[in-house]
Amino acid sequence: MKSKLTSRKFWLATLTNIVSITVVFKEIGGTTGIIFGIIGTIASSLVYMVSESKVDIERAKSTVTEVKDQISKLEGSSDK
C-alpha cells in the first residue's frame, strides 16, 4: 500500500481528478468546461486503473515463474 502512495501515477491521477472536479463544480468554461471536466475525471481514473492492472499482471506473472522455478528445483533435488 505504501508503494501506491509514493507512486507518481497515483499522485498525477489524484491531481488530475481534483482539477477536473474543481472545473465541474466551479463551472469554469461553462458547459464545455463541465463536459471536459467530467471526461477528464473519468479518463484519468481509467488510465490509472489500466496502468496499475498491467503492473499487477506483470508482478503476478513474475511470481508464477518464480514459484515454478522453485518447484522444479525441489523436484530435481528429490530425484537424487
PyMOL commands that set and color helices and strands:
alter all, ss='L'
color gray80, all
select helices_A, chain A and resi 2-5+8-26+30-78
alter helices_A, ss='H'
color red, helices_A
deselect
rebuild
show_as cartoon
